[in-house]
Structure formats: structure tokens, C-alpha cells
Amino acid sequence: MMRNLGGAIGIAACATILNDRTNLHFLRLAEHLNSANAAMQRLLHETSVKFAAANSGDLVHGHGAALKELWSLTYREARVQTFADAFLAIAVCLAIATLMVPLLRKITTPAAPSTDAH
């Protein structure tokens, strides 16, 4: 019973970390994706040209595809950072559980019931 409850709480905590931290990391990364970021502008231009060349020189669709590619890269990096956060939380819980092992008491097996008991 307690093991199932602990597992359910652990899964819920990990899901919450993955959901909330993905949003946080994505927003933090997206803050740096603006027109003042020369590296991003260069990536968008190069990717737009590449996609436009694949679509018969259509720069509008090429730019849209480049923006989608930039979003995908940003989301991927946010997920990587999120999983690092989740693994860190799991490692902290494991360390705490390991440190608590000496505090556990040994459980003795119950004595067999007497032969007179029904």
C-alpha cells in the first residue's frame, strides 16, 4: 500500500517538474531570441535560404520553416534542461533516503500462533 502511494507521489512530482520546468526553461531561452541576437539572426537567414531553396525559391515559406525550426531547437533545449532538473530532484531524494537508512528499525517476524488458537 505505502509503496504504491510513494510511487504515485513520485510520478506526480516528476510530471509536475517536467511540465513546469519545461515552460520556465523555454521562456528563459526565448527571452534571448530577439532581433538584437546576431547569432539567431544569422541562423534564421541561413535556414530560411536553405528552406527557400528546397521550395523553389519561396522566401516566405522558407522564413516560416526557419522560425519553426528555431522553435523546435529552443523547445528541445528546454526539455534537455528540464530532464536535468528532474534527475537532480530524483538524485536528491535518493540521497535523503540513503541518509535515512540508519534510522530504520529492524522488523522482527511475528511469533507463530499457539496451537490452541483457532
C-alpha positions as a Python dict, from the first residue, in 0.01 Angstrom:
ca = {
    (1, 'M'): (0, 0, 0),
    (2, 'M'): (266, 254, 102),
    (3, 'R'): (489, 156, -190),
    (4, 'N'): (205, 224, -435),
    (5, 'L'): (134, 557, -268),
    (6, 'G'): (502, 654, -275),
    (7, 'G'): (526, 560, -641),
    (8, 'A'): (217, 762, -727),
    (9, 'I'): (351, 1066, -542),
    (10, 'G'): (690, 1029, -712),
    (11, 'I'): (536, 1004, -1058),
    (12, 'A'): (312, 1304, -991),
    (13, 'A'): (608, 1509, -863),
    (14, 'C'): (820, 1419, -1168),
    (15, 'A'): (534, 1504, -1405),
    (16, 'T'): (489, 1839, -1233),
    (17, 'I'): (861, 1913, -1255),
    (18, 'L'): (868, 1819, -1624),
    (19, 'N'): (566, 2033, -1705),
    (20, 'D'): (652, 2344, -1505),
    (21, 'R'): (1025, 2348, -1567),
    (22, 'T'): (980, 2298, -1944),
    (23, 'N'): (771, 2614, -1955),
    (24, 'L'): (1023, 2802, -1740),
    (25, 'H'): (1327, 2696, -1943),
    (26, 'F'): (1151, 2764, -2274),
    (27, 'L'): (1057, 3115, -2163),
    (28, 'R'): (1409, 3184, -2037),
    (29, 'L'): (1561, 3066, -2364),
    (30, 'A'): (1303, 3256, -2571),
    (31, 'E'): (1393, 3579, -2388),
    (32, 'H'): (1725, 3572, -2572),
    (33, 'L'): (1571, 3513, -2913),
    (34, 'N'): (1516, 3869, -3030),
    (35, 'S'): (1625, 4091, -3316),
    (36, 'A'): (1935, 4204, -3119),
    (37, 'N'): (2072, 3848, -3116),
    (38, 'A'): (2312, 3836, -3412),
    (39, 'A'): (2367, 3460, -3390),
    (40, 'M'): (1993, 3397, -3405),
    (41, 'Q'): (1952, 3633, -3699),
    (42, 'R'): (2233, 3456, -3884),
    (43, 'L'): (2077, 3114, -3811),
    (44, 'L'): (1736, 3233, -3930),
    (45, 'H'): (1881, 3376, -4250),
    (46, 'E'): (2084, 3066, -4333),
    (47, 'T'): (1795, 2834, -4252),
    (48, 'S'): (1550, 3050, -4450),
    (49, 'V'): (1773, 3036, -4755),
    (50, 'K'): (1813, 2659, -4719),
    (51, 'F'): (1437, 2600, -4689),
    (52, 'A'): (1359, 2851, -4966),
    (53, 'A'): (1598, 2671, -5200),
    (54, 'A'): (1415, 2346, -5123),
    (55, 'N'): (1079, 2515, -5200),
    (56, 'S'): (1157, 2667, -5543),
    (57, 'G'): (1291, 2993, -5401),
    (58, 'D'): (982, 3080, -5192),
    (59, 'L'): (1131, 3307, -4922),
    (60, 'V'): (804, 3348, -4730),
    (61, 'H'): (763, 2977, -4671),
    (62, 'G'): (1137, 2946, -4615),
    (63, 'H'): (1124, 3205, -4337),
    (64, 'G'): (823, 3034, -4180),
    (65, 'A'): (1003, 2700, -4187),
    (66, 'A'): (1312, 2862, -4035),
    (67, 'L'): (1104, 3004, -3749),
    (68, 'K'): (950, 2661, -3691),
    (69, 'E'): (1299, 2509, -3685),
    (70, 'L'): (1413, 2773, -3433),
    (71, 'W'): (1111, 2694, -3214),
    (72, 'S'): (1190, 2322, -3232),
    (73, 'L'): (1553, 2379, -3132),
    (74, 'T'): (1451, 2602, -2843),
    (75, 'Y'): (1192, 2353, -2719),
    (76, 'R'): (1442, 2066, -2745),
    (77, 'E'): (1698, 2254, -2537),
    (78, 'A'): (1431, 2345, -2281),
    (79, 'R'): (1338, 1976, -2250),
    (80, 'V'): (1704, 1878, -2202),
    (81, 'Q'): (1738, 2129, -1919),
    (82, 'T'): (1409, 2008, -1772),
    (83, 'F'): (1519, 1645, -1763),
    (84, 'A'): (1842, 1755, -1594),
    (85, 'D'): (1627, 1924, -1327),
    (86, 'A'): (1414, 1613, -1284),
    (87, 'F'): (1719, 1387, -1250),
    (88, 'L'): (1864, 1628, -994),
    (89, 'A'): (1541, 1611, -790),
    (90, 'I'): (1545, 1230, -806),
    (91, 'A'): (1912, 1224, -700),
    (92, 'V'): (1838, 1449, -402),
    (93, 'C'): (1552, 1221, -294),
    (94, 'L'): (1778, 918, -330),
    (95, 'A'): (2050, 1085, -120),
    (96, 'I'): (1799, 1173, 152),
    (97, 'A'): (1660, 818, 152),
    (98, 'T'): (2013, 676, 175),
    (99, 'L'): (2096, 902, 469),
    (100, 'M'): (1778, 787, 646),
    (101, 'V'): (1863, 414, 625),
    (102, 'P'): (2044, 408, 964),
    (103, 'L'): (1729, 547, 1126),
    (104, 'L'): (1522, 246, 1022),
    (105, 'R'): (1448, -17, 1281),
    (106, 'K'): (1461, -386, 1212),
    (107, 'I'): (1124, -558, 1198),
    (108, 'T'): (1107, -890, 1374),
    (109, 'T'): (896, -1169, 1233),
    (110, 'P'): (586, -1234, 1440),
    (111, 'A'): (586, -1545, 1652),
    (112, 'A'): (379, -1837, 1527),
    (113, 'P'): (33, -1855, 1685),
    (114, 'S'): (-10, -2106, 1959),
    (115, 'T'): (-163, -2441, 1875),
    (116, 'D'): (-461, -2360, 2098),
    (117, 'A'): (-559, -2058, 1884),
    (118, 'H'): (-834, -2118, 1634),
}
